[in-house]
Amino acid sequence: MNYKACRRIFGALAFLLFFPSLLAAQNSVKCESNDGRRQYCGSYNYDQVRFDRQISNSPCVQGRTWGVDGRGLWVDQGCRAYFVIVSGGRPVPPPPPPPGPGPEGPWWQPGPDDTWPPRGNWRGGNWGSGGACFYQNPGFSGPYFCMRRGDSREYLAEYGNSISSIRTFGGAHVTVYEGRGYTGSKDRINGTVPNLKQFPVSQRPGKTWNNRISSLRVR
């Protein structure tokens, strides 16, 4: 048997031995946001997930309409796609701390001693330069959190896509972003917005900022 024939046989044997392990090392997952809202499709680590192909008319953009966070792989805003899941990978990094102190957890719960605007030593103090508060429900109701003027949050963790009303104080204004890391569509908000369903996304006709904010700057 000549050298070329031996090499072909060896190559075929190597492929047959390697191919099953390759199949075992990765698999395909279909993840779909059929209702336009965020959908989780498995608690994978961020280093395990590879985008394969889009099957929706809505765009699939990493960090904006799909990504991986502490709960795993997610899609949002109508993205539907296949992802390749590779075995191993590094753990998902812990989410950053919530945007401000809050004894009740990520969202502050309304209390009988709350005043408007924030002042004094409330929630850590230093409110004299102004800021903004962000509410889970319209009409400045329900769980909320506040940020001081000069604060920025590039990643909102549990707050992401969950803000329905905003009010500012002390002359501050807010820049809201659709994507994490101050990416995607953005708009500046001056004053108060009782219902973000009535505040359109200037760069996306027909869309509003209700449950769409993923990062923030307060200036």
Number of C-alpha atoms within 10 A of each C-alpha: 5 6 7 9 10 11 11 11 11 12 12 12 11 11 12 11 11 11 11 10 10 13 10 10 12 16 12 14 17 14 22 25 22 15 11 15 16 18 20 18 17 14 14 23 22 19 15 19 21 15 17 14 13 18 15 14 9 15 17 22 16 13 19 22 22 26 19 22 19 16 13 16 23 22 27 26 20 21 27 25 20 16 19 16 23 19 15 12 13 10 12 17 10 9 12 11 12 17 21 15 16 16 9 10 9 19 22 18 15 13 7 5 6 12 9 6 15 21 16 10 9 12 17 11 11 15 21 14 14 21 25 28 20 24 24 21 20 18 16 19 15 15 16 23 23 23 23 25 23 12 16 18 19 17 21 21 20 13 21 16 21 18 23 25 26 26 22 24 21 16 13 19 21 25 17 23 24 24 24 20 17 19 15 16 17 20 16 12 17 16 14 18 19 17 19 21 16 13 16 15 21 14 11 10 8 8 14 16 24 21 19 23 23 27 25 24 20 22 18
